[in-house]
């Protein structure tokens, strides 16, 4: 009993630390002179390096060169590409380095980071497992099979149609490539990367601009952002009794697409423009920046620039253009890499007019 109680205290303390780390992630004071927003990267480290260098945030050795700029990476670093871990390590290094020059790096929680924590591995790229492999991985996998053989065979035997013991072993080894066990250890609740994810805000406000991976629904924009972020930190904490349902909430900030599009059956909810106005008014904000819903034509400004969309399918998986959004005062500039590798820039209209 004492051991279980002690573990509960450790888990509660870890969750509290994550929540406290988020408290400074939402600040609505005067906006910095320059904010860079980068959309979903999905394991494309080469694209990330090109973007960071083009934006003047990082040199060839991976060191921060952005001065007092603020970088907001919009989440979904993981899945669909092989180099998620490389991008995470790069962002972690920049996050530590930027404050030395007065800058700041904020990495938002995306739905794919949350999926990795809860074990939804549908979109994990084989290269993401391989990135965790080391010289002990084969022996580690063999020992795991030996220690769990009966349970694994029983699991495959319960399938419809059932899989026999010999085929079960073959199937399990195929389903467990080298590096997968290490990947799962890092991403499972309490693991290194799960703790890193728990320290990411779901929503951040910089000056009068709100950044969120998926979107903000009227239903979820009823509480302060720090409270909303704390819910996600708690849901990512270790423990079998933790309620993780918020991580899959279709109206929550990780998954919501309703600021951009609506299904026909959603007629009972506020219209897109009405909801956007409600959300911005709720937080005394002037614009909402979202990712999650790709626009392969580049960064878009909707509703007079009150909604900015920065997911352009950057990763090779999607084939969209590498882009980044630059906010300087009341100006919004979309930067985009052309097929020949050159970068072009265009000013986005910020009229402030919300269209019906």
C-alpha positions as CSV (number, residue, x, y, z in Angstrom):
1,X,0.0,0.0,0.0
2,X,2.8,2.4,0.9
3,X,4.6,1.7,-2.4
4,X,1.4,2.4,-4.3
5,X,0.8,5.6,-2.4
6,X,4.4,6.7,-3.0
7,X,4.1,6.0,-6.7
8,X,0.8,8.0,-6.8
9,X,2.6,11.0,-5.1
10,X,5.5,10.7,-7.7
11,X,2.9,10.7,-10.6
12,X,1.0,13.7,-9.1
13,X,4.3,15.6,-8.6
14,X,5.3,14.9,-12.2
15,X,1.9,16.1,-13.5
16,X,2.3,19.2,-11.3
17,X,5.7,20.0,-12.7
18,X,4.3,19.7,-16.3
19,X,1.5,22.0,-15.5
20,X,3.8,24.5,-13.9
21,X,6.1,24.4,-16.9
22,X,3.1,25.3,-19.1
23,X,2.1,28.4,-17.0
24,X,4.7,30.5,-18.8
25,X,3.8,29.1,-22.2
26,X,0.8,31.4,-22.5
27,X,1.7,35.0,-22.2
28,X,-0.5,37.9,-23.5
29,X,1.8,40.8,-22.8
30,X,3.2,42.9,-25.6
31,X,4.1,40.8,-28.5
32,X,7.8,40.3,-29.5
33,X,9.1,42.2,-32.5
34,X,9.2,39.0,-34.6
35,X,7.3,35.7,-34.4
36,X,7.9,32.8,-36.7
37,X,5.3,30.0,-37.0
38,X,6.1,26.7,-38.6
39,X,3.5,24.1,-39.4
40,X,3.4,20.3,-39.3
41,X,6.8,18.7,-40.0
42,X,6.0,15.0,-39.8
43,X,9.5,13.6,-39.6
44,X,11.0,15.7,-42.5
45,X,14.2,16.9,-40.9
46,X,15.6,18.2,-44.2
47,X,12.6,20.5,-44.7
48,X,12.9,21.6,-41.1
49,X,16.6,22.6,-41.5
50,X,15.9,24.5,-44.7
51,X,13.0,26.4,-43.1
52,X,14.9,27.2,-39.9
53,X,17.9,28.5,-41.9
54,X,15.8,30.5,-44.3
55,X,14.0,32.1,-41.4
56,X,17.3,33.0,-39.8
57,X,16.7,30.9,-36.7
58,X,19.4,28.3,-36.9
59,X,22.9,28.1,-38.4
60,X,24.5,25.1,-40.1
61,X,25.6,23.6,-36.8
62,X,22.1,23.8,-35.4
63,X,22.7,26.8,-33.1
64,X,20.1,29.5,-32.5
65,X,20.6,32.6,-34.6
66,X,17.2,34.1,-34.2
67,X,18.1,36.8,-31.7
68,X,15.0,37.9,-29.8
69,X,12.6,36.2,-32.2
70,X,9.9,33.8,-31.0
71,X,9.5,30.5,-32.8
72,X,6.2,28.7,-32.5
73,X,6.3,25.2,-34.0
74,X,2.7,24.2,-34.4
75,X,3.0,20.5,-33.4
76,X,2.9,17.2,-35.4
77,X,6.6,16.8,-35.5
78,X,6.1,13.0,-35.4
79,X,4.7,10.3,-37.7
80,X,4.7,9.9,-41.5
81,X,8.4,10.5,-41.9
82,X,11.6,8.9,-40.6
83,X,13.3,11.8,-38.7
84,X,11.0,12.9,-36.0
85,X,13.6,12.3,-33.3
86,X,16.1,14.4,-35.1
87,X,13.6,17.3,-35.3
88,X,12.7,16.9,-31.6
89,X,16.4,17.0,-30.6
90,X,16.9,20.1,-32.8
91,X,13.9,21.9,-31.2
92,X,15.1,20.9,-27.7
93,X,18.5,22.4,-28.4
94,X,17.1,25.6,-29.8
95,X,14.6,25.9,-26.9
96,X,17.6,25.8,-24.5
97,X,19.7,28.2,-26.6
98,X,17.3,30.9,-27.6
99,X,16.8,32.6,-24.2
100,X,20.5,33.4,-24.2
101,X,19.8,35.9,-27.0
102,X,16.4,37.0,-25.7
103,X,14.5,34.6,-28.0
104,X,12.1,31.9,-27.2
105,X,11.0,28.5,-28.7
106,X,7.5,27.2,-28.1
107,X,6.6,23.7,-29.5
108,X,2.9,23.1,-29.4
109,X,1.3,19.7,-28.7
110,X,-0.1,18.1,-31.8
111,X,-2.5,15.2,-32.1
112,X,0.3,13.0,-33.4
113,X,2.4,13.5,-30.4
114,X,-0.6,12.6,-28.2
115,X,-1.2,9.5,-30.4
116,X,2.3,8.3,-29.8
117,X,1.8,8.6,-26.0
118,X,-1.4,6.7,-26.0
119,X,-0.1,4.0,-28.3
120,X,-1.9,4.8,-31.5
121,X,0.9,3.9,-33.9
122,X,-1.0,3.8,-37.2
123,X,1.2,6.5,-38.8
124,X,4.6,5.8,-37.3
125,X,7.2,5.6,-40.0
126,X,9.6,2.6,-39.9
127,X,12.4,5.0,-39.8
128,X,11.1,6.4,-36.5
129,X,11.6,3.0,-34.9
130,X,15.0,2.6,-36.5
131,X,16.1,5.9,-35.0
132,X,15.9,4.3,-31.5
133,X,17.8,1.2,-32.4
134,X,21.2,0.6,-30.7
135,X,23.7,-2.3,-30.5
136,X,21.6,-3.9,-27.7
137,X,18.3,-3.8,-29.5
138,X,18.4,-7.3,-31.0
139,X,19.3,-8.9,-27.7
140,X,16.6,-6.7,-25.9
141,X,14.0,-7.9,-28.4
142,X,15.0,-11.5,-28.0
143,X,14.8,-11.3,-24.2
144,X,11.4,-9.6,-24.4
145,X,10.0,-12.4,-26.6
146,X,11.3,-15.1,-24.2
147,X,9.9,-13.3,-21.1
148,X,6.5,-12.7,-22.7
149,X,6.1,-15.6,-25.0
150,X,3.0,-17.2,-23.5
151,X,1.2,-13.9,-23.3
152,X,2.1,-12.9,-26.9
153,X,1.1,-16.3,-28.2
154,X,-2.2,-16.1,-26.4
155,X,-2.8,-12.6,-27.9
156,X,-2.2,-13.8,-31.4
157,X,-4.2,-17.0,-30.7
158,X,-7.2,-14.9,-29.7
159,X,-7.4,-13.2,-33.2
160,X,-10.0,-14.1,-35.7
161,X,-8.8,-16.3,-37.4
162,X,-6.4,-17.4,-34.7
163,X,-2.7,-17.5,-35.3
164,X,-0.7,-20.5,-34.1
165,X,2.4,-20.4,-32.0
166,X,4.9,-20.8,-34.8
167,X,3.3,-18.1,-36.9
168,X,2.8,-15.9,-33.8
169,X,6.6,-15.8,-33.3
170,X,7.2,-14.8,-36.9
171,X,4.4,-12.3,-36.8
172,X,5.6,-10.7,-33.5
173,X,9.1,-10.3,-34.7
174,X,7.8,-8.7,-37.9
175,X,5.6,-6.4,-35.9
176,X,8.5,-5.5,-33.6
177,X,11.3,-4.1,-35.7
178,X,14.5,-3.2,-34.0
179,X,14.1,0.1,-32.2
180,X,10.3,-0.3,-31.6
181,X,10.7,-1.4,-28.0
182,X,12.9,1.6,-27.3
183,X,10.5,3.9,-29.2
184,X,7.6,2.7,-27.0
185,X,9.6,3.1,-23.8
186,X,10.4,6.7,-24.7
187,X,6.8,7.6,-25.8
188,X,4.8,5.6,-23.2
189,X,3.4,7.7,-20.3
190,X,6.3,8.5,-18.0
191,X,8.9,7.9,-20.7
192,X,11.3,10.6,-21.8
193,X,9.4,11.8,-24.9
194,X,6.0,11.4,-23.2
195,X,7.3,13.8,-20.5
196,X,8.5,16.1,-23.2
197,X,5.1,16.0,-24.8
198,X,3.4,16.7,-21.5
199,X,5.4,19.9,-21.2
200,X,4.1,21.2,-24.5
201,X,1.1,23.7,-24.4
202,X,-1.9,22.8,-26.5
203,X,-2.6,26.5,-27.0
204,X,-0.4,29.6,-26.6
205,X,-1.2,33.3,-26.9
206,X,1.6,35.7,-27.9
207,X,0.4,39.2,-27.7
208,X,-3.0,39.2,-29.4
209,X,-2.3,36.1,-31.6
210,X,-3.4,32.7,-30.5
211,X,-1.6,29.6,-31.8
212,X,-3.1,26.2,-31.7
213,X,-2.4,23.0,-33.6
214,X,-5.9,22.0,-34.7
215,X,-8.3,24.8,-33.8
216,X,-10.4,26.3,-31.0
217,X,-14.1,25.4,-30.7
218,X,-16.6,27.6,-28.9
219,X,-17.2,24.7,-26.5
220,X,-13.6,24.4,-25.4
221,X,-12.8,28.2,-25.4
222,X,-14.7,28.7,-22.1
223,X,-11.8,28.6,-19.7
224,X,-8.4,30.3,-19.5
225,X,-5.7,28.9,-21.7
226,X,-3.5,27.9,-18.8
227,X,-6.4,25.8,-17.4
228,X,-6.9,24.2,-20.8
229,X,-3.2,23.4,-21.1
230,X,-3.2,21.9,-17.7
231,X,-5.9,19.4,-18.7
232,X,-3.6,18.1,-21.5
233,X,-0.5,18.0,-19.2
234,X,-2.5,15.9,-16.7
235,X,-3.8,13.6,-19.4
236,X,-0.3,12.9,-20.5
237,X,1.0,12.0,-17.0
238,X,2.0,8.4,-16.1
239,X,-0.5,6.2,-14.4
240,X,-3.1,3.5,-15.3
241,X,-6.0,5.5,-13.8
242,X,-5.2,8.7,-15.8
243,X,-8.2,10.0,-17.9
244,X,-6.7,10.5,-21.3
245,X,-10.0,11.2,-23.2
246,X,-9.2,14.8,-23.7
247,X,-6.4,13.8,-26.1
248,X,-9.0,12.4,-28.5
249,X,-11.6,15.1,-28.1
250,X,-12.9,16.0,-31.6
251,X,-13.8,19.5,-30.4
252,X,-10.5,19.9,-28.6
253,X,-7.5,21.9,-29.7
254,X,-5.5,18.9,-31.0
255,X,-8.1,17.7,-33.5
256,X,-10.7,20.4,-34.2
257,X,-11.0,21.5,-37.8
258,X,-14.2,23.5,-37.4
259,X,-12.4,26.9,-37.8
260,X,-11.8,25.9,-41.4
261,X,-14.5,23.5,-42.5
262,X,-17.8,22.0,-41.3
263,X,-19.6,18.7,-41.9
264,X,-23.3,19.1,-43.1
265,X,-24.6,17.7,-39.8
266,X,-23.0,20.5,-37.8
267,X,-25.8,22.9,-38.6
268,X,-26.7,23.3,-34.9
269,X,-23.3,24.7,-34.0
270,X,-22.3,28.4,-34.6
271,X,-21.3,29.3,-38.1
272,X,-17.5,29.4,-38.7
273,X,-17.3,33.2,-38.8
274,X,-19.5,33.5,-35.7
275,X,-17.5,31.0,-33.8
276,X,-14.1,32.6,-34.8
277,X,-15.4,35.9,-33.5
278,X,-16.5,34.4,-30.2
279,X,-13.2,32.7,-29.6
280,X,-11.1,35.8,-30.4
281,X,-13.3,38.0,-28.3
282,X,-13.1,35.5,-25.4
283,X,-9.3,35.9,-25.3
284,X,-9.1,39.5,-26.4
285,X,-7.2,38.3,-29.5
286,X,-7.0,39.6,-33.0
287,X,-6.1,36.4,-34.9
288,X,-6.0,32.6,-34.7
289,X,-3.1,30.7,-36.2
290,X,-3.8,27.0,-36.9
291,X,-2.1,24.0,-38.5
292,X,-3.4,20.4,-38.8
293,X,-5.5,20.9,-41.9
294,X,-3.1,20.9,-45.0
295,X,-3.3,23.5,-47.7
296,X,-0.9,22.5,-50.4
297,X,-1.3,25.9,-52.1
298,X,0.6,27.6,-49.3
299,X,-0.1,29.6,-46.2
300,X,-3.6,31.1,-46.3
301,X,-5.3,34.1,-44.6
302,X,-9.1,33.7,-44.1
303,X,-11.6,36.1,-42.7
304,X,-9.6,39.1,-43.3
305,X,-6.5,37.6,-41.7
306,X,-8.2,36.7,-38.5
307,X,-7.5,33.1,-39.3
308,X,-4.1,32.1,-40.6
309,X,-3.5,28.5,-41.8
310,X,0.1,27.4,-41.8
311,X,0.0,23.6,-42.5
312,X,1.1,23.4,-46.1
313,X,2.0,19.7,-46.2
314,X,5.6,20.5,-45.6
315,X,6.7,16.9,-45.2
316,X,7.7,14.8,-48.1
317,X,4.8,12.5,-47.3
318,X,2.4,15.2,-48.5
319,X,4.6,16.9,-51.2
320,X,3.5,20.4,-50.2
321,X,5.9,23.4,-50.2
322,X,8.2,24.3,-47.3
323,X,6.8,27.4,-45.7
324,X,6.9,29.6,-42.6
325,X,4.8,32.5,-41.4
326,X,6.5,35.7,-40.1
327,X,4.5,38.1,-37.9
328,X,6.1,41.6,-37.5
329,X,3.9,44.0,-35.7
330,X,0.6,44.0,-37.6
331,X,2.2,42.5,-40.7
332,X,1.9,38.9,-41.7
333,X,4.3,37.6,-44.3
334,X,4.2,34.1,-45.9
335,X,7.5,32.7,-47.0
336,X,7.5,29.7,-49.4
337,X,10.2,27.6,-51.0
338,X,9.9,27.1,-54.8
339,X,10.6,23.8,-56.5
340,X,14.0,25.2,-57.6
341,X,14.9,25.9,-53.9
342,X,14.5,29.6,-54.0
343,X,12.3,31.4,-51.4
344,X,9.6,33.9,-52.2
345,X,7.6,36.1,-49.8
346,X,4.1,37.6,-50.0
347,X,2.2,39.9,-47.6
348,X,-1.0,38.5,-46.3
349,X,-4.1,40.8,-46.2
350,X,-5.1,41.6,-42.6
351,X,-8.3,43.6,-43.0
352,X,-9.9,42.2,-39.9
353,X,-13.1,41.6,-41.7
354,X,-14.8,38.3,-40.7
355,X,-16.6,36.9,-43.7
356,X,-19.9,35.1,-43.4
